[in-house]
Amino acid sequence: MTNNENGKKETNPQLKLPLWAGLVILAMCAAVVLLLGLLAVSIMERRWEAQRPGLVLKPIDEWQPDNAVWGQNYPNEYDTYLKTRIDDTKTKYGGAYPRDYLEEDPMQVILFAGYGFSKEYLQARGHYHAVTDVKQTERIKTPYNPGTCLTCKSTDVPRLMDKMGVAQFYAANFHDIKEQVQFPIGCQDCHDPKTMSLRITRPALQEGFESMNKDINEASHQEMRSLVCAQCHVEYYFSREPKEYLTFPWKKGTKVEEVIEYYDELEFTDYVHPISKTNIIKAQHPDYELYMTGVHSYIGVSCADCHMPYHSQGGMKLTDHHIQSPLLNIANSCAVCHRWSEEQIRDRVEGIQDKVQTAMLDAEDAIVKAHFDVRAAIDAGVTDEKLAPARKLIRHAQYRWDYISASNGMGFHSPQECMRVLGDSANQAQQSRLIVARLLAEKGIASETQYPDYSTREKAVQVISLYE
């Protein structure tokens, strides 16, 4: 405002806004209010949905195997699950890329001589590929393989178990029922379709708990966030009676010594090694058992906390169903608790894994040489009776090595336990070699065993072909 010559106040024409500018400001304010309103409504809806997990758009059948059907009710979770199709991710020792273990480590060709793992041993891809990969692997190309091989590969399995009976499903020929198995690992494996609560759909886990006189129904929700993984990520074997029945060797406990004791009392063998004639037990992937000996289990961190971390979307807290290595999602997994940079976290994890790998390779070297030492004794005429102690040590050493090697994470789930087990493995392999050296000396052979060249996969395959 200004004063004119008569002392009257008048409006400064420079402060006047054109009519169109006022309309624009009004429209912008209205748009902001509208957007804030929509955001508030969205947040309230998401929170309301989160508080009512049992509310679904469409009923889901008890044994519905199609993950896409579940995805109609839970699209956010389903979208992240579909990312398990990605198969080109790599960490230093893991990821979803199907790296060839036999190419990277030819000693494993020797260790698995006489068994399917010497023909093909690939790193597993994501859950989305489970059915495809099990049907295509070279390890099941023989005319008969048990239906048990399909147990952890598909959401069709609980339906078939319900239809056929559990024992009948296990005993069926893989090739006779594989066409009935179409949908990969997914929603129904872990969730109740009515309540979405976590549940156990594979009887072997429940039976494993019962063998230890434990009730899995007493598990807390946080424990269930690991136990649903333990339905498959465990050590197991196929019993002879009932035929090919999936069994967890936990009757004496879940530690490696307790499992070995169980197998020895059962006189269980997966295959006879063609070089040393040793009865070998093939470890599967005892991720849960190793995790239970580690610090994360001790402080109550579940498998899902690291491999399926929470994230926020539209104001709602969701579990990421893109199950993968935590090193591919450090911000949402590791960094929630560990306040270091992503680079520091990765360096620390890989540093631990490097040490475990070194110990693993040392154990492998000793075991492979032990096999060839026993073979030299066989060729020299040493009796099976005298070789029995050396073979038992090889059996125990190789199982301990495989217990760590077959587990995911290159030892990170329980670094101290892995180093202890691998140390025992190498020690027992060397004890076996000492026994054989004395037996060879009794035959007048004092020279060191001449070991063949198995430095590449191709050379290792040629070596075992002489014995198989």
Secondary structure as UniProt FT lines:
FT   STRAND          2..3
FT   TURN            5..6
FT   STRAND          9..10
FT   HELIX           13..15
FT   HELIX           19..51
FT   TURN            53..54
FT   TURN            62..63
FT   HELIX           67..73
FT   HELIX           75..81
FT   HELIX           82..85
FT   HELIX           101..104
FT   HELIX           107..111
FT   TURN            112..114
FT   HELIX           116..118
FT   HELIX           127..129
FT   HELIX           130..136
FT   HELIX           138..140
FT   HELIX           147..150
FT   TURN            151..153
FT   HELIX           156..164
FT   HELIX           166..171
FT   HELIX           174..177
FT   HELIX           178..180
FT   HELIX           187..190
FT   TURN            193..195
FT   HELIX           203..211
FT   TURN            212..213
FT   HELIX           216..218
FT   HELIX           221..230
FT   TURN            231..232
FT   STRAND          237..239
FT   TURN            240..244
FT   STRAND          245..247
FT   TURN            251..252
FT   HELIX           256..266
FT   STRAND          271..272
FT   TURN            274..276
FT   STRAND          279..280
FT   HELIX           287..291
FT   TURN            292..293
FT   HELIX           295..298
FT   TURN            299..300
FT   HELIX           303..307
FT   STRAND          310..313
FT   TURN            314..315
FT   STRAND          316..319
FT   HELIX           326..328
FT   TURN            330..333
FT   HELIX           334..336
FT   HELIX           342..379
FT   TURN            380..381
FT   HELIX           384..405
FT   TURN            408..413
FT   HELIX           415..442
FT   TURN            443..444
FT   HELIX           457..465
FT   TURN            466..467
//
